Amino acid sequence: MFRPFEILTTNLANDTLFIAPLQQGQIPCPEMVWRAYDLSELNRKAIAGEGDIIKISSQIYPQVKDTYQLLPVGATIVDEGGPLVVSRHHFRLSEHATKTIAIPGYDTTAYALLQQLLPAFGQIVVVPYQNIIGMVTRGEVDAGLLIHQREQEQLGLPVIYNLGTIWRNQTSLPLPLGLWVVRKSLYENSESRILVEKMIHALRQAYDYGRQNVGQILAFMTKHAPVKDAMQVEKDLFTWTNNRSRDLDIESLNAINRLSNFTSLKKI
């Protein structure tokens, strides 16, 4: 008998949309254990080969593809929005070498895009993402790299670069921010392969149920969210999930491949 699936994701709305209906029994699924971590920790766990199904930053997929393959559900791939660079003051591209920027981690898709799309900053400071806005506001750094624009909207810091817009202008493709991947070894025998297919089906049903019945899952999502604000959680659900989250289409696969080639050109 196959052991329970170990599913590792973030506690953000674009992931808990899928998890809530399964955990609450609204959608039947194979036996599973769910654990939530921040994205940097999930990336480290994927590189170490932990978890059967795991959420990762899109840019690390080439590093883990020997162990994992894309799950055709769960991805965060957006047509609008994306990482932002904010600052109290605008400055020229030629001034980057004299500026310090705070980032949420080297293993994020946001940082990979920053490396590729803009001239290098003179100094990079890695801090918890929730500290970035404060450091920029207090003038401790010249700029900050935000994965989500919520904090910028609340405090009104000027956006000096929208990396999602730059990406789309250069590639004419949606932006892959995060992916769910599944352990390849689960396809090596018929029993576990059938269970994977059942789990994929259940996750798609969970997506449909959650988006159509937000009120039934919102308490679960808010309980686990980093910001305990139900209105914000609901907004994030619809901002960061779409039909590509339910099923990876050809354009999504092209975007993932393009990002993989894109980020492999420059190493940390």
C-alpha positions in Angstrom: 0.0 0.0 0.0 1.4 3.4 -0.9 2.0 5.7 2.1 0.1 9.1 2.3 1.2 11.8 -0.2 3.4 14.4 1.4 2.3 17.7 -0.1 4.5 20.8 0.7 3.3 24.2 -0.3 3.2 27.8 1.0 0.4 29.1 3.2 -0.5 31.7 0.6 -4.0 31.8 -1.0 -2.8 30.6 -4.4 -1.8 27.3 -2.8 -4.3 26.9 0.0 -7.1 27.3 -2.6 -6.2 23.8 -3.6 -5.5 22.4 -0.1 -8.6 23.7 1.8 -11.2 21.6 0.0 -9.1 18.5 0.4 -8.3 19.1 4.1 -11.9 19.9 4.9 -13.3 16.9 3.1 -15.3 18.8 0.4 -13.3 17.0 -2.3 -12.2 13.4 -1.9 -8.6 12.6 -2.6 -5.9 10.0 -1.9 -4.6 10.0 1.7 -2.3 13.0 2.2 -0.2 15.0 4.7 0.1 18.7 4.1 2.7 21.0 5.5 3.3 24.7 4.8 6.6 26.5 4.5 7.9 29.8 3.1 9.0 29.5 -0.5 12.7 29.7 0.2 12.4 26.7 2.5 10.4 24.9 -0.1 13.1 25.5 -2.7 15.7 24.1 -0.3 13.5 21.0 0.4 13.0 20.4 -3.3 16.7 20.6 -4.0 17.2 18.1 -1.1 14.5 15.8 -2.6 11.9 16.1 0.1 8.2 15.9 -0.5 6.1 14.0 -3.0 4.4 17.1 -4.4 6.0 20.4 -3.6 5.7 24.0 -4.6 8.9 25.7 -5.9 10.0 29.0 -7.4 9.9 28.6 -11.2 13.5 29.5 -11.6 14.8 26.5 -9.6 13.0 23.9 -11.8 16.1 23.2 -13.8 17.9 22.3 -10.6 15.3 19.7 -9.5 14.0 18.2 -12.8 16.1 15.1 -12.4 14.0 14.3 -9.3 10.7 16.0 -10.0 8.5 16.7 -13.0 5.9 19.4 -13.6 2.5 18.8 -12.0 0.0 20.1 -14.5 -2.0 21.8 -11.7 -1.1 24.3 -9.0 1.1 26.7 -10.9 1.2 30.5 -10.4 1.5 31.9 -13.9 0.2 35.4 -14.4 -0.7 37.7 -17.4 -0.6 40.8 -15.2 1.5 41.9 -12.3 4.8 40.4 -11.1 7.8 41.4 -9.0 8.3 45.1 -8.4 11.4 47.2 -7.6 10.4 50.1 -5.3 12.3 53.1 -4.0 11.7 56.4 -2.3 13.3 58.1 -5.3 13.7 57.3 -8.9 17.2 56.8 -10.3 18.9 56.1 -13.6 20.0 52.6 -14.8 23.5 54.0 -14.9 23.3 54.6 -11.1 22.6 51.0 -10.1 26.2 50.2 -9.4 26.1 52.8 -6.5 22.8 51.6 -5.1 21.8 48.9 -2.5 18.7 46.8 -2.9 17.0 44.5 -0.4 15.7 41.2 -1.8 13.7 38.3 -0.2 16.2 35.6 -1.4 18.6 34.5 -4.1 16.5 31.5 -5.0 13.4 33.4 -6.0 12.1 34.0 -9.5 11.9 37.7 -8.6 15.7 37.8 -8.1 16.4 35.8 -11.2 14.4 38.3 -13.2 16.1 41.2 -11.5 19.5 39.7 -12.6 18.5 39.3 -16.1 16.4 42.4 -16.8 18.3 45.2 -15.1 21.9 46.3 -14.7 23.5 44.9 -11.5 23.0 46.8 -8.2 26.1 47.6 -6.2 25.1 45.8 -3.1 22.4 43.2 -2.4 21.0 42.6 1.1 18.9 39.5 1.7 16.2 40.0 4.4 12.8 38.5 5.2 10.3 39.7 2.7 8.2 41.4 5.3 11.1 43.7 6.3 11.8 45.0 2.9 9.2 47.8 2.8 10.3 49.2 6.2 14.0 49.2 5.2 13.2 51.2 2.0 10.9 53.6 3.8 13.5 54.3 6.5 16.2 54.8 3.9 18.3 51.8 5.1 18.5 50.6 1.4 18.0 52.5 -1.8 15.5 50.0 -3.3 13.5 46.9 -2.5 12.5 43.9 -4.5 8.9 42.8 -3.8 7.4 39.5 -4.9 3.8 40.9 -4.4 2.6 44.4 -4.7 0.3 44.4 -1.7 2.7 46.1 0.6 3.6 48.7 -2.0 -0.1 49.5 -2.5 -0.6 50.1 1.2 2.4 52.4 1.7 2.5 54.1 -1.7 6.2 53.7 -2.4 7.0 54.6 -6.1 7.5 51.6 -8.4 10.6 52.2 -10.4 10.5 48.9 -12.3 7.7 46.4 -12.9 9.7 43.2 -13.8 6.5 41.4 -14.9 5.8 44.1 -17.5 9.5 44.1 -18.7 9.3 40.2 -19.0 6.1 40.3 -21.0 7.4 43.1 -23.3 10.5 41.0 -24.1 8.9 37.6 -24.4 5.2 38.1 -25.2 4.6 35.3 -22.7 2.9 35.0 -19.3 5.2 35.1 -16.2 5.7 31.8 -14.4 6.2 32.7 -10.7 5.7 29.3 -9.0 5.2 25.7 -9.9 4.0 22.5 -8.3 6.2 19.5 -9.1 5.8 15.8 -8.4 8.4 13.1 -7.6 9.3 11.2 -10.8 9.7 7.9 -8.9 6.0 7.9 -8.2 5.4 7.1 -11.9 7.7 4.0 -11.7 4.9 1.6 -10.6 1.3 1.4 -11.5 -0.2 1.7 -8.0 1.5 5.0 -7.2 1.1 6.3 -10.8 -2.7 5.8 -10.5 -2.7 7.6 -7.2 -0.9 10.5 -8.7 -3.5 10.8 -11.4 -6.2 10.6 -8.8 -4.5 13.4 -6.8 -4.2 15.6 -10.0 -7.9 15.1 -10.6 -8.7 15.9 -7.0 -6.6 19.1 -7.1 -8.5 20.3 -10.2 -11.8 19.6 -8.5 -10.5 21.5 -5.5 -9.7 24.5 -7.7 -13.1 24.5 -9.3 -14.8 24.1 -5.9 -12.8 26.7 -4.1 -13.2 29.5 -6.7 -17.0 28.8 -6.9 -17.4 28.5 -3.1 -14.9 30.9 -1.6 -17.0 31.3 1.5 -16.6 27.6 2.3 -12.8 27.7 2.3 -12.0 31.3 3.3 -11.8 30.6 7.1 -9.3 27.8 6.5 -7.2 30.0 4.1 -7.2 33.0 6.4 -6.3 30.8 9.4 -3.1 29.6 7.7 -2.3 32.9 5.8 0.6 35.1 7.0 -1.8 38.1 7.0 -5.0 37.3 8.9 -7.2 39.5 6.7 -10.0 37.5 4.9 -10.7 40.3 2.4 -7.0 40.3 1.4 -6.8 36.5 1.2 -9.8 36.5 -1.1 -8.3 39.2 -3.3 -5.0 37.3 -3.5 -6.9 34.1 -4.4 -8.3 35.7 -7.6 -5.2 37.8 -8.3 -2.7 34.9 -8.3 -4.8 31.9 -9.7 -6.4 31.5 -13.1 -7.1 28.8 -15.7 -3.4 28.1 -15.9 -3.4 27.2 -12.3 -5.9 24.5 -13.1 -4.2 23.2 -16.2 -0.9 24.1 -17.8 -1.5 25.0 -21.4 1.1 25.3 -24.3 1.7 28.9 -23.6 2.4 28.2 -20.0 4.9 25.4 -20.9 6.6 27.8 -23.4 6.9 30.4 -20.7 8.4 27.9 -18.2 10.9 26.7 -20.8 11.8 30.3 -21.7 12.3 31.2 -18.0 14.5 28.1 -17.5 16.7 29.2 -20.4 16.5 32.8 -19.3 17.7 32.2 -15.8 20.4 29.7 -16.7 22.4 32.4 -18.5 23.4 34.1 -15.3 24.4 32.3 -12.1 24.3 33.6 -8.6 
